[in-house]
Amino acid sequence: MAQSVSNDALWVKLSEMDKKLDELSVKQKSPVPAQESVGDKYDFEREKREIIIEIKKELGSLERHYDDNFKSRKQDIGILNGNILKVFDVVESQKGKDAYFNFWLFKVRKTSFVIAVLSLLVLILTMFCMKQQNDYSLLMDEYYRQSITIQELDKEIKVLDKKQLKEQKKK
């Protein structure tokens, strides 16, 4: 069974709650005594100094980390420069008297001669492949013509067979 409450009882309860809320709002608006405000004051300056100290510690550790990375990068660059200089020295040492073919009117560097020979080989291989492709396409063309001719001959043979069968039936 549901309990029913009259409208009057609800209005009485609401008015009591309204009075209590008014009393609470009046208490909040009243000034806080000076003794309580001094005791409740929070020291933000101390917290601010602690936060600044923590940030400075973190920045110091980041600076050390970046300094270490910079030193390792500088070391890597030094090693790389050393390797490049070694390769350059090897290349320079091969430029001596043995690096050239001396012909009657001119000198040719050995590396240039090797590059020219390899280029000539690539040209010959390309020409050979082109010839092979041309021969293949000619053979395919001939095969296609032969297949068409064979089909036409088959048709003619079938027609002739039919004619011959008709002639044999007539006799």
N, CA, C and O of each residue as an XYZ file, in Angstrom:
684
protein
N       0.820     -1.175      0.000
C       0.000      0.000      0.000
C       0.866      1.241      0.000
O       1.781      1.378      0.813
N       0.584      2.099     -0.874
C       1.363      3.322     -0.986
C       0.923      4.311      0.073
O      -0.265      4.470      0.357
N       1.924      4.979      0.655
C       1.585      5.993      1.660
C       1.367      7.309      0.948
O       2.159      7.696      0.088
N       0.318      7.983      1.294
C       0.035      9.262      0.657
C       0.333     10.381      1.650
O       0.073     10.267      2.847
N       0.886     11.460      1.113
C       1.249     12.613      1.932
C       0.474     13.801      1.378
O       0.388     13.993      0.165
N      -0.077     14.577      2.268
C      -0.881     15.703      1.799
C       0.025     16.850      1.359
O       1.177     16.941      1.783
N      -0.504     17.716      0.510
C       0.235     18.872      0.003
C       0.616     19.817      1.137
O       1.686     20.425      1.107
N      -0.234     19.939      2.110
C       0.041     20.844      3.237
C       1.279     20.380      3.999
O       2.129     21.189      4.371
N       1.373     19.069      4.228
C       2.529     18.544      4.955
C       3.809     18.786      4.162
O       4.843     19.107      4.748
N       3.757     18.640      2.839
C       4.929     18.896      2.002
C       5.345     20.352      2.065
O       6.532     20.665      2.153
N       4.340     21.260      2.019
C       4.669     22.680      2.080
C       5.266     23.059      3.433
O       6.152     23.911      3.498
N       4.801     22.452      4.487
C       5.351     22.732      5.821
C       6.821     22.284      5.871
O       7.682     23.007      6.373
N       7.088     21.103      5.353
C       8.463     20.568      5.357
C       9.374     21.439      4.499
O      10.507     21.715      4.891
N       8.899     21.873      3.338
C       9.698     22.728      2.476
C       9.990     24.080      3.128
O      11.098     24.598      2.992
N       9.049     24.639      3.809
C       9.276     25.928      4.469
C      10.299     25.778      5.594
O      11.105     26.682      5.813
N      10.280     24.643      6.316
C      11.288     24.419      7.360
C      12.693     24.322      6.740
O      13.655     24.881      7.268
N      12.789     23.622      5.640
C      14.091     23.496      4.978
C      14.563     24.844      4.458
O      15.759     25.132      4.499
N      13.645     25.681      3.969
C      13.997     26.998      3.475
C      14.548     27.857      4.612
O      15.519     28.589      4.421
N      13.944     27.774      5.771
C      14.422     28.544      6.938
C      15.829     28.093      7.328
O      16.683     28.923      7.639
N      16.072     26.778      7.312
C      17.396     26.270      7.678
C      18.459     26.727      6.677
O      19.575     27.069      7.069
N      18.117     26.733      5.397
C      19.047     27.199      4.389
C      19.347     28.686      4.545
O      20.487     29.111      4.357
N      18.339     29.474      4.884
C      18.558     30.907      5.120
C      19.509     31.110      6.287
O      20.406     31.950      6.215
N      19.322     30.341      7.378
C      20.208     30.455      8.542
C      21.661     30.106      8.167
O      22.599     30.776      8.598
N      21.825     29.070      7.376
C      23.179     28.663      6.971
C      23.838     29.718      6.091
O      25.032     29.981      6.229
N      23.071     30.324      5.189
C      23.649     31.359      4.322
C      24.025     32.591      5.124
O      25.017     33.245      4.802
N      23.263     32.929      6.162
C      23.591     34.075      7.015
C      24.881     33.788      7.780
O      25.716     34.679      7.936
N      25.054     32.551      8.259
C      26.276     32.190      8.985
C      27.495     32.268      8.069
O      28.569     32.671      8.516
N      27.354     31.899      6.821
C      28.488     31.943      5.890
C      28.856     33.371      5.535
O      30.029     33.668      5.313
N      27.874     34.258      5.477
C      28.151     35.646      5.113
C      28.794     36.414      6.255
O      29.440     37.432      6.008
N      28.646     35.975      7.470
C      29.230     36.697      8.600
C      30.741     36.605      8.544
O      31.261     35.546      8.193
N      31.487     37.681      8.879
C      32.943     37.675      8.793
C      33.562     36.660      9.753
O      33.049     36.405     10.843
N      34.650     36.108      9.318
C      35.357     35.112     10.122
C      36.180     35.860     11.155
O      36.824     36.858     10.834
N      36.164     35.392     12.375
C      36.964     36.061     13.408
C      38.448     36.050     13.034
O      38.921     35.141     12.352
N      39.176     37.075     13.491
C      40.575     37.260     13.127
C      41.447     36.124     13.642
O      42.441     35.793     12.997
N      41.128     35.533     14.742
C      41.932     34.458     15.309
C      41.912     33.227     14.405
O      42.944     32.584     14.209
N      40.757     32.900     13.860
C      40.655     31.723     13.007
C      41.410     31.931     11.687
O      42.029     30.993     11.184
N      41.368     33.139     11.122
C      42.012     33.376      9.833
C      43.535     33.263      9.943
O      44.179     32.776      9.014
N      44.113     33.695     11.043
C      45.561     33.610     11.206
C      45.995     32.155     11.323
O      47.028     31.777     10.772
N      45.232     31.338     12.025
C      45.587     29.932     12.219
C      45.402     29.119     10.955
O      46.141     28.158     10.740
N      44.450     29.464     10.115
C      44.160     28.698      8.911
C      44.973     29.156      7.698
O      44.904     28.512      6.651
N      45.728     30.228      7.803
C      46.476     30.739      6.662
C      47.538     29.719      6.261
O      48.287     29.212      7.095
N      47.581     29.436      4.978
C      48.488     28.413      4.451
C      49.723     29.102      3.879
O      49.625     30.158      3.255
N      50.879     28.495      4.097
C      52.135     29.088      3.647
C      52.413     28.654      2.208
O      53.027     27.614      1.968
N      51.950     29.470      1.253
C      52.154     29.171     -0.161
C      53.590     29.435     -0.590
O      54.083     28.784     -1.511
N      54.253     30.354      0.040
C      55.635     30.685     -0.326
C      56.555     29.479     -0.104
O      57.433     29.204     -0.921
N      56.348     28.770      0.995
C      57.176     27.594      1.285
C      56.951     26.526      0.210
O      57.905     25.920     -0.279
N      55.703     26.302     -0.149
C      55.381     25.329     -1.204
C      55.978     25.753     -2.542
O      56.490     24.925     -3.297
N      55.908     27.038     -2.822
C      56.457     27.559     -4.073
C      57.961     27.314     -4.134
O      58.484     26.899     -5.168
N      58.663     27.573     -3.013
C      60.113     27.324     -2.982
C      60.430     25.846     -3.178
O      61.378     25.506     -3.886
N      59.644     24.962     -2.558
C      59.877     23.519     -2.715
C      59.667     23.072     -4.165
O      60.433     22.263     -4.688
N      58.634     23.598     -4.802
C      58.367     23.252     -6.207
C      59.498     23.753     -7.091
O      59.924     23.048     -8.006
N      59.991     24.959     -6.833
C      61.098     25.502     -7.628
C      62.348     24.660     -7.440
O      63.068     24.410     -8.406
N      62.622     24.217     -6.219
C      63.788     23.369     -5.954
C      63.674     22.050     -6.713
O      64.655     21.588     -7.297
N      62.485     21.436     -6.712
C      62.271     20.179     -7.440
C      62.463     20.371     -8.939
O      63.073     19.533     -9.603
N      61.946     21.472     -9.470
C      62.089     21.741    -10.906
C      63.558     21.925    -11.257
O      64.015     21.427    -12.286
N      64.305     22.636    -10.412
C      65.733     22.832    -10.676
C      66.488     21.516    -10.645
O      67.402     21.315    -11.445
N      66.123     20.600     -9.727
C      66.767     19.278     -9.676
C      66.513     18.510    -10.961
O      67.431     17.915    -11.525
N      65.255     18.521    -11.432
C      64.907     17.816    -12.668
C      65.626     18.429    -13.871
O      66.103     17.705    -14.746
N      65.704     19.743    -13.915
C      66.418     20.399    -15.014
C      67.899     20.037    -14.999
O      68.506     19.845    -16.053
N      68.482     19.943    -13.800
C      69.885     19.551    -13.699
C      70.113     18.147    -14.226
O      71.094     17.893    -14.925
N      69.206     17.228    -13.892
C      69.369     15.857    -14.390
C      69.176     15.814    -15.910
O      69.871     15.065    -16.597
N      68.240     16.607    -16.442
C      68.062     16.669    -17.895
C      69.295     17.242    -18.579
O      69.706     16.757    -19.632
N      69.889     18.281    -17.979
C      71.088     18.862    -18.573
C      72.221     17.845    -18.614
O      72.936     17.746    -19.612
N      72.385     17.084    -17.525
C      73.426     16.051    -17.521
C      73.152     15.006    -18.592
O      74.071     14.551    -19.273
N      71.880     14.625    -18.740
C      71.520     13.637    -19.763
C      71.850     14.168    -21.155
O      72.436     13.450    -21.964
N      71.481     15.420    -21.446
C      71.754     15.996    -22.754
C      73.249     16.191    -22.970
O      73.741     16.021    -24.085
N      73.974     16.548    -21.914
C      75.424     16.676    -22.042
C      76.057     15.340    -22.392
O      76.953     15.273    -23.233
N      75.587     14.270    -21.744
C      76.107     12.938    -22.057
C      75.810     12.572    -23.507
O      76.676     12.052    -24.210
N      74.588     12.844    -23.954
C      74.234     12.568    -25.355
C      75.082     13.385    -26.308
O      75.520     12.882    -27.342
N      75.317     14.646    -25.964
C      76.137     15.498    -26.824
C      77.554     14.959    -26.904
O      78.148     14.930    -27.982
N      78.099     14.536    -25.779
C      79.461     13.988    -25.782
C      79.533     12.717    -26.620
O      80.485     12.527    -27.377
N      78.532     11.841    -26.490
C      78.564     10.605    -27.284
C      78.402     10.912    -28.774
O      79.047     10.269    -29.602
N      77.564     11.870    -29.128
C      77.397     12.256    -30.532
C      78.697     12.850    -31.074
O      79.099     12.574    -32.204
N      79.344     13.669    -30.247
C      80.605     14.268    -30.664
C      81.656     13.183    -30.887
O      82.443     13.260    -31.830
N      81.668     12.177    -30.021
C      82.587     11.063    -30.181
C      82.286     10.298    -31.468
O      83.200      9.959    -32.219
N      80.991     10.024    -31.724
C      80.594      9.312    -32.945
C      81.008     10.090    -34.197
O      81.487      9.507    -35.170
N      80.821     11.397    -34.160
C      81.205     12.227    -35.306
C      82.715     12.173    -35.513
O      83.186     12.122    -36.649
N      83.476     12.185    -34.418
C      84.931     12.076    -34.529
C      85.342     10.750    -35.152
O      86.229     10.718    -36.005
N      84.714      9.660    -34.743
C      85.016      8.338    -35.316
C      84.656      8.309    -36.792
O      85.417      7.788    -37.606
N      83.499      8.866    -37.144
C      83.068      8.913    -38.543
C      84.044      9.728    -39.394
O      84.388      9.325    -40.505
N      84.485     10.867    -38.876
C      85.471     11.676    -39.612
C      86.770     10.904    -39.805
O      87.390     10.974    -40.866
N      87.178     10.166    -38.773
C      88.385      9.350    -38.891
C      88.249      8.296    -39.974
O      89.177      8.074    -40.752
N      87.084      7.639    -40.026
C      86.851      6.620    -41.059
C      86.863      7.231    -42.461
O      87.419      6.655    -43.397
N      86.246      8.396    -42.590
C      86.223      9.070    -43.894
C      87.642      9.432    -44.324
O      87.996      9.270    -45.492
N      88.451      9.916    -43.395
C      89.832     10.261    -43.734
C      90.637      9.027    -44.130
O      91.485      9.097    -45.020
N      90.376      7.898    -43.471
C      91.078      6.663    -43.836
C      90.717      6.238    -45.259
O      91.591      5.863    -46.042
N      89.434      6.297    -45.587
C      88.991      5.936    -46.943
C      89.602      6.902    -47.955
O      90.046      6.481    -49.023
N      89.627      8.177    -47.632
C      90.212      9.171    -48.529
C      91.695      8.881    -48.746
O      92.190      8.989    -49.868
N      92.406      8.513    -47.679
C      93.823      8.172    -47.817
C      94.019      6.960    -48.718
O      94.947      6.926    -49.527
N      93.132      5.949    -48.577
C      93.244      4.761    -49.427
C      93.019      5.135    -50.891
O      93.740      4.663    -51.770
N      92.024      5.977    -51.153
C      91.743      6.406    -52.525
C      92.916      7.211    -53.075
O      93.317      7.023    -54.224
N      93.456      8.093    -52.268
C      94.593      8.914    -52.707
C      95.819      8.048    -52.978
O      96.581      8.319    -53.906
N      96.009      7.005    -52.167
C      97.194      6.161    -52.372
C      97.090      5.357    -53.665
O      98.108      4.985    -54.248
N      95.863      5.088    -54.115
C      95.698      4.338    -55.355
C      95.822      5.220    -56.596
O      95.768      4.716    -57.718
N      95.983      6.497    -56.415
C      96.139      7.402    -57.552
C      97.584      7.472    -58.035
O      97.927      8.329    -58.849
N      98.396      6.611    -57.556
C      99.812      6.634    -57.927
C     100.021      6.227    -59.367
O      99.104      6.315    -60.184
N     101.230      5.780    -59.682
C     101.590      5.406    -61.048
C     100.810      4.189    -61.531
O     100.583      4.038    -62.732
N     100.397      3.319    -60.607
C      99.697      2.095    -60.997
C      98.231      2.330    -61.323
O      97.558      1.417    -61.802
N      97.722      3.524    -61.078
C      96.301      3.798    -61.281
C      95.961      4.113    -62.727
O      94.784      4.249    -63.061
N      96.973      4.234    -63.607
C      96.715      4.632    -64.991
C      97.282      3.613    -65.976
O      98.299      2.972    -65.714
N      96.595      3.477    -67.127
C      97.148      2.752    -68.267
C      97.804      3.799    -69.167
O      97.158      4.758    -69.591
N      99.057      3.611    -69.446
C      99.768      4.570    -70.304
C      99.759      4.060    -71.744
O     100.422      3.078    -72.079
N      99.002      4.742    -72.574
C      99.008      4.453    -73.999
C      99.944      5.454    -74.690
O     100.476      6.360    -74.048
N     100.134      5.284    -75.969
C     101.104      6.090    -76.691
C     100.785      7.590    -76.610
O     101.677      8.397    -76.351
N      99.484      7.974    -76.838
C      99.132      9.388    -76.849
C      98.389      9.868    -75.599
O      98.273     11.074    -75.378
N      97.905      8.974    -74.809
C      97.100      9.408    -73.669
C      97.190      8.395    -72.527
O      97.655      7.267    -72.691
N      96.724      8.852    -71.367
C      96.657      7.982    -70.188
C      95.177      7.757    -69.852
O      94.351      8.659    -69.998
N      94.861      6.545    -69.401
C      93.488      6.220    -69.020
C      93.530      5.645    -67.604
O      94.317      4.748    -67.304
N      92.680      6.173    -66.759
C      92.603      5.659    -65.398
C      92.035      4.243    -65.433
O      91.147      3.943    -66.231
N      92.548      3.381    -64.572
C      92.130      1.977    -64.583
C      90.650      1.845    -64.238
O      89.944      1.032    -64.834
N      90.187      2.623    -63.300
C      88.767      2.541    -62.934
C      87.879      2.967    -64.100
O      86.819      2.381    -64.319
N      88.307      3.988    -64.851
C      87.528      4.431    -66.017
C      87.498      3.332    -67.072
O      86.471      3.108    -67.712
N      88.618      2.652    -67.252
C      88.680      1.558    -68.219
C      87.741      0.416    -67.812
O      87.037     -0.146    -68.651
N      87.736      0.083    -66.527
C      86.847     -0.990    -66.039
C      85.389     -0.587    -66.231
O      84.568     -1.405    -66.646
N      85.066      0.660    -65.935
C      83.690      1.139    -66.114
C      83.293      1.076    -67.585
O      82.168      0.693    -67.907
N      84.200      1.445    -68.471
C      83.901      1.403    -69.912
C      83.668     -0.031    -70.373
O      82.743     -0.287    -71.145
N      84.491     -0.969    -69.911
C      84.318     -2.377    -70.302
C      82.990     -2.911    -69.786
O      82.272     -3.596    -70.514
N      82.656     -2.601    -68.532
C      81.370     -3.067    -67.980
C      80.193     -2.441    -68.731
O      79.186     -3.107    -68.971
N      80.314     -1.184    -69.096
C      79.246     -0.523    -69.871
C      79.071     -1.195    -71.222
O      77.947     -1.389    -71.685
N      80.177     -1.547    -71.850
C      80.118     -2.244    -73.134
C      79.433     -3.596    -72.988
O      78.641     -3.994    -73.842
N      79.744     -4.306    -71.893
C      79.078     -5.595    -71.645
C      77.574     -5.422    -71.437
O      76.780     -6.217    -71.941
N      77.193     -4.400    -70.707
C      75.761     -4.140    -70.502
C      75.088     -3.829    -71.833
O      73.973     -4.289    -72.081
N      75.750     -3.053    -72.693
C      75.199     -2.736    -74.015
C      75.034     -4.000    -74.844
O      74.003     -4.185    -75.490
N      76.035     -4.869    -74.832
C      75.956     -6.119    -75.604
C      74.829     -6.997    -75.072
O      74.074     -7.572    -75.856
N      74.708     -7.108    -73.759
C      73.630     -7.916    -73.183
C      72.266     -7.347    -73.526
O      71.333     -8.099    -73.809
N      72.140     -6.030    -73.505
C      70.866     -5.397    -73.863
C      70.519     -5.686    -75.320
O      69.374     -6.009    -75.638
N      71.499     -5.572    -76.193
C      71.258     -5.864    -77.614
C      70.870     -7.328    -77.805
O      69.973     -7.635    -78.590
N      71.536     -8.226    -77.097
C      71.210     -9.650    -77.194
C      69.779     -9.911    -76.732
O      69.040    -10.658    -77.372
N      69.392     -9.289    -75.614
C      68.021     -9.476    -75.120
C      66.997     -8.914    -76.100
O      65.932     -9.499    -76.297
N      67.322     -7.781    -76.711
C      66.403     -7.207    -77.697
C      66.261     -8.121    -78.909
O      65.164     -8.281    -79.444
N      67.374     -8.723    -79.345
C      67.317     -9.649    -80.474
C      66.488    -10.868    -80.117
O      65.678    -11.327    -80.922
N      66.684    -11.403    -78.903
C      65.900    -12.550    -78.457
C      64.407    -12.210    -78.436
O      63.578    -13.022    -78.848
N      64.070    -11.022    -77.960
C      62.667    -10.611    -77.919
C      62.100    -10.485    -79.328
O      60.961    -10.882    -79.576
N      62.873     -9.944    -80.237
C      62.437     -9.808    -81.626
C      62.209    -11.189    -82.253
O      61.195    -11.419    -82.913
N      63.161    -12.103    -82.040
C      62.998    -13.464    -82.574
C      61.759    -14.136    -81.993
O      61.025    -14.818    -82.708
N      61.531    -13.947    -80.722
C      60.369    -14.543    -80.073
C      59.076    -13.997    -80.667
O      58.146    -14.753    -80.947
N      59.023    -12.677    -80.859
C      57.797    -12.095    -81.424
C      57.581    -12.570    -82.865
O      56.439    -12.783    -83.272
N      58.659    -12.741    -83.644
C      58.523    -13.264    -85.014
C      58.023    -14.712    -85.000
O      57.174    -15.090    -85.807
N      58.553    -15.510    -84.080
C      58.088    -16.897    -83.963
C      56.623    -16.968    -83.543
O      55.870    -17.804    -84.041
N      56.225    -16.097    -82.635
C      54.822    -16.082    -82.200
C      53.914    -15.673    -83.352
O      52.829    -16.226    -83.527
N      54.365    -14.706    -84.129
C      53.587    -14.266    -85.294
C      53.438    -15.413    -86.298
O      52.350    -15.639    -86.828
N      54.520    -16.127    -86.553
C      54.473    -17.271    -87.468
C      53.571    -18.378    -86.914
O      52.804    -18.986    -87.660
N      53.661    -18.633    -85.636
C      52.811    -19.645    -85.013
C      51.338    -19.260    -85.151
O      50.496    -20.110    -85.443
N      51.031    -17.984    -84.941
C      49.653    -17.505    -85.079
C      49.156    -17.708    -86.512
O      48.028    -18.158    -86.716
N      49.992    -17.379    -87.510
C      49.604    -17.575    -88.922
C      49.371    -19.057    -89.212
O      48.406    -19.427    -89.880
N      50.266    -19.895    -88.702
C      50.104    -21.336    -88.927
C      48.828    -21.863    -88.286
O      48.147    -22.713    -88.860
N      48.501    -21.359    -87.094
C      47.274    -21.842    -86.445
C      46.034    -21.432    -87.247
O      45.077    -22.200    -87.354
N      46.057    -20.215    -87.810
C      44.923    -19.776    -88.645
C      44.842    -20.644    -89.899
O      43.751    -21.054    -90.294
N      45.967    -20.927    -90.521
C      45.993    -21.767    -91.731
C      45.485    -23.169    -91.417
O      44.730    -23.748    -92.198
N      45.892    -23.708    -90.285
C      45.443    -25.048    -89.886
C      43.938    -25.070    -89.680
O      43.272    -26.025    -90.079
N      43.400    -24.036    -89.065
C      41.955    -23.970    -88.849
C      41.216    -23.909    -90.199
O      40.195    -24.573    -90.377
N      41.727    -23.123    -91.129
C      41.088    -23.028    -92.446
C      41.162    -24.372    -93.183
O      40.196    -24.789    -93.822
N      42.308    -25.040    -93.088
C      42.446    -26.353    -93.729
C      41.485    -27.365    -93.102
O      40.902    -28.186    -93.810
N      41.322    -27.309    -91.794
C      40.372    -28.207    -91.132
C      38.951    -27.986    -91.659
O      38.205    -28.935    -91.900
N      38.603    -26.724    -91.829
C      37.268    -26.421    -92.351
C      37.102    -26.976    -93.767
O      36.072    -27.564    -94.096
N      38.119    -26.784    -94.591
C      38.054    -27.282    -95.974
C      37.969    -28.812    -96.001
O      37.235    -29.387    -96.805
N      38.720    -29.455    -95.123
C      38.683    -30.928    -95.066
C      37.296    -31.394    -94.673
O      36.788    -32.361    -95.242
N      36.672    -30.731    -93.714
C      35.324    -31.113    -93.294
C      34.331    -30.931    -94.438
O      33.453    -31.770    -94.641
N      34.468    -29.848    -95.177
C      33.573    -29.601    -96.316
C      33.784    -30.658    -97.381
O      32.813    -31.176    -97.934
N      35.016    -30.987    -97.678
C      35.319    -32.006    -98.677
C      34.820    -33.388    -98.236
O      34.318    -34.168    -99.046
N      34.968    -33.672    -96.942
C      34.456    -34.951    -96.427
C      32.944    -35.039    -96.615
O      32.413    -36.083    -96.995
N      32.275    -33.954    -96.350
C      30.822    -33.956    -96.521
C      30.455    -34.159    -97.989
O      29.523    -34.901    -98.301
N      31.176    -33.512    -98.876
C      30.912    -33.667   -100.312
C      31.169    -35.109   -100.754
O      30.405    -35.688   -101.526
N      32.250    -35.661   -100.248
C      32.597    -37.028   -100.642
C      31.552    -38.012   -100.109
O      31.212    -38.976   -100.796
N      31.046    -37.787    -98.913
C      30.011    -38.665    -98.359
C      28.735    -38.563    -99.173
O      28.054    -39.568    -99.375
N      28.400    -37.383    -99.639
C      27.210    -37.197   -100.453
C      27.365    -37.928   -101.798
O      26.421    -38.556   -102.277
N      28.524    -37.846   -102.383
C      28.779    -38.491   -103.642
C      28.709    -40.021   -103.499
O      28.201    -40.719   -104.376
N      29.225    -40.511   -102.389
C      29.186    -41.953   -102.164
C      27.752    -42.427   -101.938
O      27.396    -43.538   -102.331
N      26.963    -41.622   -101.330
C      25.578    -41.990   -101.109
C      24.807    -41.983   -102.432
O      23.900    -42.795   -102.618
N      25.143    -41.113   -103.316
C      24.482    -41.058   -104.616
C      24.810    -42.282   -105.444
O      23.963    -42.719   -106.223
N      25.948    -42.836   -105.323
C      26.343    -43.989   -106.127
C      25.786    -45.181   -105.496
O      25.982    -46.291   -105.991
